[in-house]
């Protein structure tokens, strides 16, 4: 009995060590990845999700014989970098919603000093639901397996390349946010031009009383018409990034 347990321990030791090395990268990424790393998700659900992804990835990657302190640091940093890249692009929906709220005078809808970003929250929840329905866990498993081809276990990320890559990802997120908010910017431009013409034609008319309901209604109509296109464009950018986290979606 004792000999059997010792043999089982000797056989399972390297497997558990390899699984722990994989879990370091997966767990660090799950803390930031959209859908799994959001504040609305309980910590236990995140842990189970990270554990499940690590179980799916472990058989497909080469495992180290032992886990050292440098390996723990490098694997955690790699997972954090990939998770941050996904989080940057996911935030494009929230940024687009905040821009839309500012452009359509809905940012102070509830009288707060900070933008309420109700449009951004709505788009963000809809985008995450769409991404989950498209199979986000499967995309994450595939991305993690491919990441070991570029950055094997224990690899050190070059600092200059990481900075260039991170800046490019942030720039991509801002560019996408501006593009997604373009319909609202066009509506705001037309609204301000129309209010200017009306004010010049009838100075005695209180333009603000007429314009406030108009821009609010126009924002709702634009959101209803543009939201499907916005979500499809954002989903395509996210899938491109999941398919190739190093250059996906970059010009």
N, C-alpha and C positions, 0 to 999 in steps of 0.2 A: 504493500500500500504506500509506504513512505517512498520507496524507489519510484513508483509510478508518479507520485506527486512531484518528486524532484525532476523527473524527466519532463513532465508537463510544464513545470516552471522554466526549465532550460529551453524548451521549445517555444514557449509563449513569450519569453522575455524580449527577444529581438522584435517580435511582431508588435508587442505593446509599445516598445520604444519607437518603432517606426510610425505607429499610429499616433503617438504623442507628437512626433515631429510634424506630421501632416496636420494634426489638430491645431498646432500653433499658428500655421498660416491660415487655415480655414477660420479658426475662431477670431483672429484679428480682423479678417476681412468681414465676417458676419457682423461685427460690432458697428460697421459703417455702411454696409451694403443696403440699398433701399429695399424696403419690404421686410427685411429681417432686423435691421438695426434701428428702426424708428422707435421713438419714445413710447408709442402706443403699444408696442409689443412687450409683454412681460419678459423679465430676465430668464425665467425658466424656459419659455418658448424659444428664446434666442439660443440658449444652451442646447436644447434638444435639436434645433435646426442645425447648429454648428456640428454637433455630434453626428447627425445623420449625413451631412455633407462629407464629413471626414471619413465615415464608414464607406461611402460610395467612391471616394477618391483613392483611398489607401491601396486597394488591389491593383490600381492602374499606374502606380508610380514606383520608382525604385526607392527602397527604404534604407536609411542609414543603419549602421551596426550599433551605434550608440548615440546618445543625445548629450551634447556638451553645451556649456554656457554660450560660446559664440554662435552655435547653431540656433539656440533658443532666441537670441537677439536678432539674428539675420532673418529667420523665418517669421518672427513677429513683425519686423519692419516690412518685409515683402507683402505679407497679408494686409498690413495697414495701408500700404501704398496702393494696392489694387482696390481695396475698399474705398479709399478716399477718392480715387478716380471715378468710381461708380457713383459715389455720393455727390461729387461736383456736378456731374451731368444730371443727376436726379433733381438737384436743386434748381435746375433751369425752369421747371414748372412753377415753383414757388416764386422765383424772381420774375417770371413772366406775369404771374398773377398780381404781384405787387406793382409792377409797372402798369398793368392794365387798370388797377385800382387807382393809382395816382393820376393816370391820364383821363379817367372817366369820373373823377371826383368822388370815388367811392371809398377812398382810403380812410376817411374820417367818418365812415357811415355810423359808427357807434359812439362817436364823440371822444375817442381815445387819442392820445398824443402820438401814438405809433400807428402805422398802417395796419388795418385789421386783416388785410390780405385774405378776405373771404374767397375771392376768386382763386387765389393761389392754393388755398387749402382744398377747395373743391377740385381743381385740376390735379393736385397732387394725389388725392385719394383715388380719383378716377384713373390716373395714370398707373398707380401701383396695382390697382385691381386689374387693369388691362395687362400689365406686365406679368402678374401672377397667372392670369388666365392663359397667357402665351407660353407658360412653362419656364418661369424664372429659375426654379431649382435645377432644372436640367441644363439650362444655359450656364449656371454657376459651376456645376460639376464639370462641364466641358471646358470652361475657361480655366478652372483650377488645374485640370489635367494638362492642358496646353501650357500653363505657366511653368510647369516643371521642365518643359523642353527648353525654355529660354533661361529660366533661373532655377537650376537644380537645387536640391536641398543643401543648405549651407552656403549657397552662393552669396557674394557680397555685391550689392547694387552700386554701380559707379555714381558718385555724388553729382557730378556735372550732368550726366545723362538723366538722373532722376529729377533734378531741378528743371531742366529743359522740358522734360516730359510733363512734369506737374504744371508748369506755366502754360504749356500748350493745352492741357486739359481744362484749366481754369478759363483760358481764353475761349475754348470751344463752348463751355457752359454759358458764358456771357453772350457769345454770339448767337447761340441757340435761343437764349431767353429773349433777346431783342427781336429775333425773327418770329418767335411765337407770339410776342406782344404787338406785332406789326398791325393786325386788324384793328386793335384798339387805338393805336396811334393814328391810323387813318381816320377812324371815327372821331377822335378828339380834334384832329385837324379840321375836318369838315364842320364839326360843331362850333369851334371857335371862329372859323371864317363866317359861318352863318350868323352867329351872335354879333360879330362885328358889323356885318352889313345891316342887321336889324337895328342895332344901336345907332348907326349913322342915319338910317332912314327915319327912325322914331326915337329921338333922344328922351322923350318923356316916358317911354315904356321902361318898366323895371325888368331889364333883360334877365337878371338872375332868377326872378320868380318864374319866368317862362322856361329858362334854359335848364334849371335843375331837374325838373321832372323829365325833360326831353333827353338829357344826357343819361339819366338813370335808366330810362326805358330803352334807349339805344344801346347802352352797355349790355343789358339783358339779352337783347336781340342778337347783338354781335357775339356774345358768349354762346348762345344757343346754336348759331350757325357755324362759328369757328371752332368750338370745342372739339368736335370729331376730328377735324383736320389737325388741330394742335396736338391732340393725343396720338394720332397716327404718326405724325412727324417725330414726336418725342420718342415714341416706341421704336421707330426705325433707328434713331440715333443710339438708343440704349442697346438694342440688339447688335448693332454694328460694333459698339464698344465691348459688349460681352463676347462677341466672336473674335475680336482682336484688341485686347486692352492696351496694346502698345501703340498702334497706329489707327485703330478703327475709328472712322468718322473724321479723321484729320485730313486736311487738304494735302 
